[in-house]
Amino acid sequence: MGIYLNPDNRGFWKAVRSEIYVDKTGLITVTNKCINTEQQHICVSRPRRFGKSMALKMLAAYYSCGCESADLFRGLKIEQDESFPEHLNKYDVIYLNMQQFLIGAKQGKVTEYLEQEVVRELRKAYGKILDRETEQLAVTLMDIYAETDRQFIILVDEWDCVMRERQESEELQKQYLDFLRLLLKDQPYVALAYMTGILPVKKYGEHSALNMFTEYSMTDQKALEEYTGFTEDEVKKLCMRYDMDFDETSSWYDGYMFENFQHIYNPKSVVEAMLCHRFSNYWTSTEVYDALKIYMDMDFDGLRSDIVQMLGGGRAAVNTRSFKNDMRTFETKDDVLTLLVHLGYLAYDSGNREAFIPNKEIVEEFENAMGVGGWPEVMRVLKASQKLLEATISGEAQRVAEALDRAHTEVASMLTYNDENSLAAAIGLAYYSARKDYVLIREFPSGKGFADIVFLPLPHTDKTALIIELKYDKSAATALQQIRDRKYTQALERYRGEIVLVGVDYDRDRADKPHSCLIERVKYR
């Protein structure tokens, strides 16, 4: 048992005995299937605080022959899998936390420091059969394999910290990737290699130095979707256990989506909300908003427009394939948006290839980033949003029309004015303050079509629902009539009470012509 070679199971033991532990041991079923196959190299990238290190501690506890973990896994999902006894505590495990080596190494000597430390432990365990004086880790592991036929499982945490924290040193990055390639690629001593980080594998030119890895990222988690965060069923159980409102939990922490699991929750934030019995911004509270602001302010054509669209409840088309998987090489706005997806500031719909802001927690972070300058037009719209909401609910159509006119004009510099999506984005921003009590839904499927914007109140708020229909070159009366004719109110199945219907019209060719608005209240069930 050592620090790097065959660590004990204490890390996973702490997780299991915590007040909240969500069983993700099904991940071991996936990794067991990959051992000694063409898929034995796995790279999992997720945002910070999404359980990456906990997963590695679980894998170390399960595979490491330096401990006995049968009791620790008793009653957990993996115990029911037929592969459970086959691999339990049967391997030499090497556990590398790259952040520790990056901090502890002398300037530019990260891999040398790592090899020195790990080889020292290997010599303690296998000194009798190691007759060569070398500090090369790959050579030492090959010698051990040649003499004993023992394979290793290699776990690498924070694999990308060199790329993230030494962005200016391309030489160090290349040296580090070459080290990993030598250590892991086509080596018979590797039974399984599992790396985690925030970024996918770094690309140089057309090829990756680590192209043997199967990548599971925030743009495609493949078979690991349900292990990326908390699933909807897992969160529902926690809400029942802690008597917390599920709908509000969803509005704060849901929003990440994949092909099979459409609702993935931020695990760190959900746990904190349950334990504190209070909804707040937990995930981003450990990092200053300056980091997000840097990327938001990058001068790529169309980037600011896309951010405004998303802040207004819309989505932005994004091509994720050009991203070089680092935090330095940006050539298009798509590269910036893709990075924000990997960092967790945006969610990604792979089916439609669109990015969007996932939840209230992240919306607050964007607001904080804009509040320190560079986005005055948007901030003016946001600050006026509470009065607009009050005027809408009280039926003051003229005030609402004037406020929406100002909001549309304010953001027109970043959007195309005579575009219905732009108006929808402007309205989403104009009603920004509603998000503390409402869920904003763009293109809400209802009745015989799609309502442009619906503000659905959270169950505990006792607020009035809003349906907003947008028209151009017609009339506000036409917009209201469409809400009635297409029976948009029928879609609010879970809602009981009054609904405010808002019809808005504007002239596409005359920005100087005021918007028009009509408001009607109806009783629903």
C-alpha positions as CSV (number, residue, x, y, z in Angstrom):
1,M,0.0,0.0,0.0
2,G,1.4,3.4,-1.0
3,I,0.5,6.9,-2.0
4,Y,0.7,6.2,-5.8
5,L,1.0,2.5,-6.0
6,N,-2.0,0.5,-4.6
7,P,-3.6,3.3,-2.5
8,D,-6.0,2.3,0.2
9,N,-9.8,2.7,0.0
10,R,-10.1,5.6,2.5
11,G,-11.2,8.1,-0.1
12,F,-14.2,6.0,-1.2
13,W,-14.9,5.0,2.4
14,K,-15.4,8.7,3.3
15,A,-17.8,9.2,0.4
16,V,-19.9,6.2,1.3
17,R,-20.2,7.2,4.9
18,S,-21.2,10.8,4.1
19,E,-24.7,11.9,4.9
20,I,-25.5,12.0,1.2
21,Y,-24.1,9.3,-1.0
22,V,-25.6,8.6,-4.4
23,D,-24.7,5.1,-5.7
24,K,-22.7,5.5,-8.9
25,T,-21.0,2.1,-8.7
26,G,-22.6,1.1,-11.9
27,L,-19.7,2.8,-13.5
28,I,-17.5,-0.1,-12.5
29,T,-19.7,-2.4,-14.7
30,V,-18.7,-0.2,-17.7
31,T,-15.0,-0.2,-16.8
32,N,-14.9,-3.9,-16.2
33,K,-16.1,-4.5,-19.7
34,C,-13.2,-2.4,-21.0
35,I,-10.4,-4.2,-19.3
36,N,-7.9,-5.6,-21.8
37,T,-10.0,-4.6,-24.8
38,E,-9.6,-2.1,-27.6
39,Q,-11.6,0.3,-25.3
40,Q,-9.3,0.0,-22.3
41,H,-8.2,3.7,-22.6
42,I,-10.9,6.0,-21.2
43,C,-10.8,9.8,-20.9
44,V,-13.7,11.4,-19.0
45,S,-14.0,15.2,-19.0
46,R,-16.6,17.1,-17.0
47,P,-16.8,20.5,-15.3
48,R,-15.3,20.9,-11.8
49,R,-17.2,19.5,-8.9
50,F,-19.0,17.0,-11.0
51,G,-17.7,13.9,-9.1
52,K,-14.6,13.1,-11.2
53,S,-12.2,12.6,-8.3
54,M,-14.8,10.6,-6.4
55,A,-15.2,8.2,-9.3
56,L,-11.4,7.7,-9.3
57,K,-11.4,7.0,-5.6
58,M,-14.2,4.4,-6.2
59,L,-12.2,2.7,-9.0
60,A,-9.1,2.7,-6.8
61,A,-11.0,1.1,-3.9
62,Y,-12.4,-1.5,-6.2
63,Y,-9.4,-2.5,-8.2
64,S,-6.4,-2.0,-5.9
65,C,-4.8,-5.1,-4.4
66,G,-3.5,-2.8,-1.6
67,C,-6.8,-3.1,0.2
68,E,-9.8,-5.3,0.9
69,S,-13.0,-3.6,-0.2
70,A,-15.7,-6.3,-0.3
71,D,-17.5,-4.9,2.8
72,L,-17.3,-1.3,1.4
73,F,-19.3,-2.3,-1.7
74,R,-21.8,-4.4,0.1
75,G,-25.3,-3.4,-0.8
76,L,-24.3,-1.2,-3.7
77,K,-25.3,-1.7,-7.3
78,I,-22.0,-3.2,-8.5
79,E,-22.3,-6.1,-6.0
80,Q,-25.2,-7.5,-8.1
81,D,-23.1,-7.5,-11.3
82,E,-21.6,-10.8,-12.3
83,S,-18.2,-9.2,-13.0
84,F,-17.9,-7.9,-9.4
85,P,-15.9,-10.7,-7.8
86,E,-13.7,-11.2,-10.9
87,H,-11.8,-7.9,-10.6
88,L,-12.3,-6.9,-7.0
89,N,-8.9,-6.0,-5.5
90,K,-7.0,-8.0,-8.1
91,Y,-4.8,-5.3,-9.7
92,D,-1.8,-3.2,-9.1
93,V,-3.2,0.3,-9.3
94,I,-1.2,3.5,-10.0
95,Y,-3.1,6.6,-8.9
96,L,-1.8,9.9,-10.2
97,N,-3.2,13.3,-9.2
98,M,-1.5,15.6,-11.7
99,Q,-2.4,18.7,-9.8
100,Q,-0.1,17.6,-7.0
101,F,2.8,16.9,-9.3
102,L,2.3,20.3,-11.1
103,I,2.4,22.1,-7.7
104,G,5.3,20.1,-6.3
105,A,7.6,20.1,-9.3
106,K,10.3,22.5,-10.1
107,Q,9.6,24.8,-13.1
108,G,9.1,22.6,-16.2
109,K,10.0,19.4,-14.4
110,V,6.5,17.9,-13.9
111,T,7.0,14.5,-15.6
112,E,10.5,14.1,-14.1
113,Y,9.2,14.7,-10.6
114,L,6.3,12.3,-11.2
115,E,8.5,9.5,-12.5
116,Q,10.9,10.0,-9.6
117,E,8.2,9.6,-7.0
118,V,6.3,6.7,-8.6
119,V,9.4,4.7,-9.5
120,R,10.6,5.1,-5.9
121,E,7.4,3.4,-4.6
122,L,7.7,0.7,-7.3
123,R,11.2,-0.1,-6.2
124,K,10.0,-0.6,-2.7
125,A,7.5,-3.2,-3.9
126,Y,9.4,-4.8,-6.7
127,G,13.0,-4.0,-5.9
128,K,14.2,-7.6,-6.0
129,I,13.3,-8.0,-9.7
130,L,14.3,-4.5,-10.9
131,D,18.0,-4.8,-11.8
132,R,18.2,-1.6,-14.0
133,E,18.9,1.8,-12.5
134,T,16.3,3.9,-14.3
135,E,13.8,6.6,-13.3
136,Q,11.7,6.1,-16.4
137,L,8.3,5.0,-15.3
138,A,7.4,3.2,-18.6
139,V,10.6,1.2,-18.5
140,T,10.1,0.3,-14.9
141,L,6.6,-1.0,-15.5
142,M,7.7,-3.0,-18.5
143,D,10.4,-4.6,-16.5
144,I,7.9,-5.6,-13.8
145,Y,5.5,-6.9,-16.4
146,A,8.2,-8.9,-18.1
147,E,9.2,-10.6,-14.8
148,T,5.8,-11.1,-13.2
149,D,3.2,-10.9,-16.0
150,R,1.3,-8.5,-13.8
151,Q,-0.8,-5.8,-15.4
152,F,-1.6,-2.3,-14.0
153,I,-4.6,-0.2,-13.9
154,I,-3.6,3.4,-14.2
155,L,-5.9,6.2,-12.9
156,V,-5.0,9.8,-13.7
157,D,-6.9,12.7,-12.0
158,E,-6.8,16.3,-13.3
159,W,-5.0,15.0,-16.4
160,D,-5.5,18.4,-18.1
161,C,-4.2,20.7,-15.4
162,V,-1.0,21.2,-17.4
163,M,-3.1,22.6,-20.3
164,R,-5.2,24.7,-18.0
165,E,-2.6,26.2,-15.7
166,R,0.4,26.3,-18.0
167,Q,-1.4,27.7,-21.1
168,E,1.6,29.7,-22.2
169,S,4.0,26.8,-22.2
170,E,3.3,24.8,-25.4
171,E,6.7,23.0,-25.0
172,L,5.7,21.7,-21.6
173,Q,2.3,20.6,-22.9
174,K,3.9,18.6,-25.7
175,Q,6.4,17.1,-23.4
176,Y,3.6,16.0,-21.0
177,L,1.5,14.5,-23.8
178,D,4.5,12.6,-25.1
179,F,5.1,11.2,-21.6
180,L,1.5,10.0,-21.4
181,R,1.7,8.5,-24.8
182,L,4.8,6.5,-24.0
183,L,3.4,5.5,-20.6
184,L,0.0,4.3,-21.9
185,K,-0.1,3.6,-25.6
186,D,0.4,0.0,-26.8
187,Q,1.9,-1.0,-23.5
188,P,1.2,-4.6,-22.5
189,Y,1.4,-3.8,-18.8
190,V,-1.8,-1.6,-19.1
191,A,-5.0,-3.4,-18.3
192,L,-7.0,-0.2,-18.1
193,A,-6.2,3.5,-18.2
194,Y,-8.8,5.9,-16.9
195,M,-8.2,9.7,-17.0
196,T,-10.4,12.5,-15.8
197,G,-10.2,16.2,-16.3
198,I,-12.2,19.2,-17.4
199,L,-11.0,19.3,-21.0
200,P,-10.9,16.5,-23.6
201,V,-7.6,15.3,-25.0
202,K,-5.5,18.1,-26.4
203,K,-5.3,18.2,-30.2
204,Y,-2.2,19.2,-32.1
205,G,-2.8,19.8,-35.8
206,E,-5.0,17.1,-37.3
207,H,-4.1,14.4,-34.8
208,S,-4.1,13.8,-31.1
209,A,-1.0,12.5,-29.3
210,L,-3.4,10.3,-27.3
211,N,-5.7,9.0,-30.0
212,M,-6.1,5.6,-28.4
213,F,-8.5,7.1,-25.8
214,T,-12.2,6.8,-26.0
215,E,-13.5,10.2,-25.0
216,Y,-16.5,10.9,-22.8
217,S,-17.1,14.6,-22.7
218,M,-19.9,17.1,-22.1
219,T,-20.7,17.1,-25.8
220,D,-21.1,13.3,-25.8
221,Q,-20.9,11.1,-22.6
222,K,-21.9,7.9,-24.5
223,A,-22.3,5.1,-22.0
224,L,-21.4,7.3,-19.0
225,E,-24.4,9.7,-19.2
226,E,-26.0,8.6,-15.9
227,Y,-22.6,8.9,-14.1
228,T,-22.0,12.4,-15.3
229,G,-24.1,14.0,-12.6
230,F,-27.3,13.2,-10.6
231,T,-30.2,11.9,-12.6
232,E,-33.8,13.2,-12.3
233,D,-34.8,10.1,-10.3
234,E,-31.9,10.4,-7.9
235,V,-32.8,14.1,-7.3
236,K,-36.4,13.3,-6.7
237,K,-35.5,10.9,-4.0
238,L,-33.2,13.4,-2.3
239,C,-36.0,16.1,-2.5
240,M,-38.4,13.7,-0.8
241,R,-35.8,12.8,1.9
242,Y,-35.0,16.4,2.7
243,D,-38.4,17.9,2.1
244,M,-37.2,20.2,-0.7
245,D,-39.3,21.4,-3.6
246,F,-38.3,19.3,-6.7
247,D,-39.4,21.9,-9.3
248,E,-37.3,24.6,-7.7
249,T,-34.4,22.2,-7.4
250,S,-34.8,21.6,-11.1
251,S,-34.8,25.3,-12.0
252,W,-31.6,25.9,-10.0
253,Y,-29.5,22.9,-10.9
254,D,-31.0,20.9,-13.8
255,G,-30.3,21.6,-17.5
256,Y,-27.4,19.4,-18.6
257,M,-28.7,17.0,-21.2
258,F,-27.5,14.0,-23.2
259,E,-29.1,11.6,-25.7
260,N,-30.7,9.2,-23.2
261,F,-30.6,11.2,-20.0
262,Q,-32.3,14.5,-20.8
263,H,-32.0,15.8,-17.2
264,I,-28.6,15.8,-15.5
265,Y,-28.2,17.8,-12.3
266,N,-25.1,19.5,-10.9
267,P,-24.2,17.0,-8.1
268,K,-22.2,19.4,-5.9
269,S,-25.0,22.0,-5.8
270,V,-27.8,19.5,-5.2
271,V,-25.9,18.1,-2.2
272,E,-25.2,21.5,-0.7
273,A,-28.8,22.6,-1.3
274,M,-30.2,19.5,0.5
275,L,-27.8,19.7,3.4
276,C,-28.2,23.5,3.9
277,H,-32.0,23.2,3.1
278,R,-31.7,26.4,1.0
279,F,-31.4,27.1,-2.7
280,S,-28.4,29.2,-3.6
281,N,-25.5,29.4,-6.0
282,Y,-23.1,26.7,-4.6
283,W,-21.2,25.5,-7.7
284,T,-19.9,28.9,-8.9
285,S,-19.4,30.4,-5.5
286,T,-15.9,28.9,-5.3
287,E,-14.7,30.7,-8.4
288,V,-14.6,34.4,-9.3
289,Y,-16.8,35.5,-12.3
290,D,-13.7,37.1,-13.9
291,A,-12.9,33.7,-15.5
292,L,-16.3,33.6,-17.3
293,K,-16.1,37.3,-18.2
294,I,-12.8,36.8,-20.1
295,Y,-14.5,34.4,-22.5
296,M,-17.7,36.4,-22.8
297,D,-15.7,39.5,-23.9
298,M,-13.7,37.8,-26.6
299,D,-14.1,39.7,-29.8
300,F,-15.4,37.0,-32.2
301,D,-18.2,38.0,-34.6
302,G,-21.6,36.8,-33.4
303,L,-20.4,35.8,-29.9
304,R,-22.1,38.6,-28.0
305,S,-25.3,38.1,-30.0
306,D,-25.3,34.4,-29.2
307,I,-24.8,35.1,-25.5
308,V,-27.7,37.6,-25.5
309,Q,-29.9,35.1,-27.2
310,M,-29.1,32.5,-24.6
311,L,-29.6,34.9,-21.7
312,G,-33.0,35.6,-23.2
313,G,-33.9,31.9,-22.9
314,G,-32.9,31.0,-26.4
315,R,-30.2,28.7,-27.9
316,A,-27.1,29.2,-30.1
317,A,-26.0,26.9,-32.9
318,V,-22.5,25.7,-32.2
319,N,-19.9,23.5,-34.1
320,T,-17.9,21.7,-31.4
321,R,-15.5,20.0,-33.8
322,S,-13.1,22.8,-34.4
323,F,-12.2,23.2,-30.7
324,K,-8.6,22.3,-30.0
325,N,-9.4,21.2,-26.4
326,D,-7.3,23.9,-24.7
327,M,-8.0,27.3,-23.1
328,R,-5.7,29.3,-25.4
329,T,-6.3,28.4,-29.0
330,F,-9.5,30.2,-30.2
331,E,-10.2,30.8,-33.9
332,T,-14.0,31.2,-34.0
333,K,-16.9,31.9,-31.6
334,D,-17.7,28.2,-31.8
335,D,-14.4,27.5,-30.0
336,V,-15.4,29.8,-27.1
337,L,-18.9,28.4,-26.8
338,T,-17.5,24.8,-26.9
339,L,-15.1,25.6,-24.1
340,L,-18.0,27.1,-22.0
341,V,-19.8,23.8,-22.6
342,H,-16.8,21.8,-21.2
343,L,-16.5,24.2,-18.3
344,G,-20.2,23.7,-17.4
345,Y,-21.3,27.3,-18.1
346,L,-23.4,26.1,-21.1
347,A,-25.3,22.9,-21.7
348,Y,-25.3,21.2,-25.1
349,D,-28.0,19.5,-27.1
350,S,-26.1,17.1,-29.4
351,G,-29.2,16.3,-31.4
352,N,-29.8,19.9,-32.5
353,R,-26.1,21.0,-32.0
354,E,-27.1,23.9,-29.9
355,A,-25.8,25.4,-26.7
356,F,-27.9,27.1,-24.0
357,I,-27.6,28.3,-20.4
358,P,-28.8,25.3,-18.3
359,N,-30.3,26.8,-15.1
360,K,-30.7,29.6,-12.7
361,E,-27.4,29.0,-11.0
362,I,-25.5,29.6,-14.2
363,V,-27.7,32.5,-15.3
364,E,-26.6,34.3,-12.1
365,E,-23.0,33.8,-13.0
366,F,-23.5,35.4,-16.4
367,E,-25.2,38.3,-14.8
368,N,-22.3,38.7,-12.4
369,A,-19.8,38.7,-15.3
370,M,-21.8,41.3,-17.2
371,G,-22.2,43.5,-14.2
372,V,-18.5,44.5,-14.1
373,G,-18.6,46.4,-17.4
374,G,-18.8,45.8,-21.2
375,W,-22.6,45.0,-21.3
376,P,-24.4,48.2,-20.3
377,E,-27.3,47.8,-22.7
378,V,-28.1,44.3,-21.3
379,M,-27.7,45.4,-17.7
380,R,-30.2,48.3,-18.2
381,V,-32.7,45.8,-19.5
382,L,-32.2,43.4,-16.6
383,K,-32.5,46.2,-14.0
384,A,-35.8,47.3,-15.4
385,S,-37.3,43.8,-15.5
386,Q,-39.0,43.7,-12.1
387,K,-41.2,46.8,-13.0
388,L,-42.0,45.3,-16.3
389,L,-43.2,42.0,-14.7
390,E,-45.4,44.0,-12.2
391,A,-46.9,46.0,-15.1
392,T,-47.7,42.8,-17.0
393,I,-49.4,41.1,-14.2
394,S,-51.4,44.2,-13.4
395,G,-52.5,44.4,-17.1
396,E,-50.9,47.8,-17.9
397,A,-50.5,47.1,-21.6
398,Q,-49.2,50.6,-22.6
399,R,-46.4,50.5,-20.0
400,V,-45.6,46.9,-21.1
401,A,-45.4,48.0,-24.8
402,E,-43.1,50.9,-24.0
403,A,-40.8,48.8,-21.8
404,L,-40.6,46.0,-24.4
405,D,-39.9,48.7,-27.1
406,R,-37.0,50.0,-25.0
407,A,-35.6,46.5,-24.3
408,H,-35.7,45.5,-27.9
409,T,-34.0,48.8,-28.9
410,E,-31.3,48.4,-26.2
411,V,-30.2,45.0,-27.4
412,A,-30.6,45.7,-31.1
413,S,-26.9,46.7,-31.3
414,M,-26.1,43.0,-30.6
415,L,-29.0,41.4,-32.4
416,T,-30.8,41.8,-35.7
417,Y,-33.7,44.1,-35.0
418,N,-36.2,42.8,-37.5
419,D,-36.0,39.2,-36.5
420,E,-38.6,37.5,-34.3
421,N,-36.0,35.5,-32.5
422,S,-34.3,38.7,-31.6
423,L,-37.5,40.1,-30.1
424,A,-38.0,36.8,-28.2
425,A,-34.5,37.2,-26.8
426,A,-35.1,40.8,-25.8
427,I,-38.3,39.8,-24.1
428,G,-36.6,37.0,-22.3
429,L,-34.1,39.5,-21.0
430,A,-36.8,42.1,-20.2
431,Y,-38.5,39.6,-17.9
432,Y,-35.2,38.5,-16.3
433,S,-36.4,39.0,-12.7
434,A,-39.2,36.6,-13.3
435,R,-36.8,33.7,-13.2
436,K,-36.6,33.6,-9.4
437,D,-40.3,32.5,-9.4
438,Y,-40.9,31.2,-12.9
439,V,-39.5,28.7,-15.5
440,L,-39.0,30.4,-18.8
441,I,-39.8,28.2,-21.8
442,R,-39.2,29.3,-25.4
443,E,-41.3,27.6,-28.1
444,F,-43.5,25.8,-25.6
445,P,-45.5,23.0,-27.2
446,S,-49.1,23.8,-26.5
447,G,-52.5,23.1,-28.1
448,K,-52.2,23.2,-31.8
449,G,-48.7,24.8,-32.0
450,F,-46.0,26.4,-30.1
451,A,-46.4,29.4,-27.8
452,D,-43.5,31.8,-28.3
453,I,-42.7,32.3,-24.6
454,V,-44.3,30.8,-21.5
455,F,-43.5,31.8,-17.9
456,L,-44.6,28.8,-15.8
457,P,-44.7,29.6,-12.1
458,L,-42.9,27.3,-9.7
459,P,-45.5,25.5,-7.6
460,H,-44.5,27.0,-4.2
461,T,-44.8,30.6,-5.5
462,D,-48.5,31.1,-6.0
463,K,-47.7,33.3,-9.0
464,T,-49.8,33.9,-12.2
465,A,-48.7,32.1,-15.4
466,L,-47.9,34.2,-18.5
467,I,-48.2,33.3,-22.1
468,I,-46.6,35.7,-24.6
469,E,-47.2,35.6,-28.3
470,L,-45.0,37.7,-30.7
471,K,-46.0,39.0,-34.1
472,Y,-44.5,41.4,-36.6
473,D,-46.3,43.6,-39.2
474,K,-49.7,42.4,-37.9
475,S,-51.3,43.5,-34.6
476,A,-51.3,42.7,-30.9
477,A,-54.9,41.6,-31.3
478,T,-53.8,39.0,-33.9
479,A,-51.3,37.6,-31.4
480,L,-53.9,37.3,-28.7
481,Q,-56.3,35.6,-31.0
482,Q,-53.7,33.0,-31.9
483,I,-53.3,32.1,-28.3
484,R,-57.1,31.5,-28.1
485,D,-57.5,29.8,-31.4
486,R,-54.6,27.4,-30.9
487,K,-55.6,26.7,-27.3
488,Y,-52.2,27.4,-25.9
489,T,-53.5,27.4,-22.3
490,Q,-54.3,23.7,-22.6
491,A,-50.6,22.9,-22.3
492,L,-50.4,24.1,-18.7
493,E,-51.7,20.8,-17.4
494,R,-50.2,21.1,-13.9
495,Y,-51.3,24.7,-13.5
496,R,-54.5,25.9,-11.8
497,G,-55.4,29.6,-11.6
498,E,-55.3,32.8,-13.6
499,I,-53.2,33.1,-16.8
500,V,-52.1,36.4,-18.2
501,L,-52.1,36.4,-22.0
502,V,-49.8,38.9,-23.7
503,G,-49.9,39.8,-27.4
504,V,-47.0,41.8,-28.7
505,D,-46.5,43.2,-32.3
506,Y,-43.8,45.3,-33.9
507,D,-43.0,46.7,-37.3
508,R,-39.9,45.0,-38.8
509,D,-39.1,47.9,-41.2
510,R,-39.7,50.8,-38.8
511,A,-37.6,50.6,-35.6
512,D,-39.0,54.0,-34.7
513,K,-42.6,52.8,-34.6
514,P,-43.6,51.8,-31.0
515,H,-44.4,48.2,-30.2
516,S,-48.0,47.5,-29.5
517,C,-49.4,45.2,-26.7
518,L,-52.7,43.8,-25.5
519,I,-53.1,41.9,-22.2
520,E,-56.0,39.7,-21.2
521,R,-56.5,37.6,-18.1
522,V,-58.3,34.2,-18.2
523,K,-59.2,31.7,-15.5
524,Y,-57.8,28.2,-16.2
525,R,-59.6,25.4,-14.4
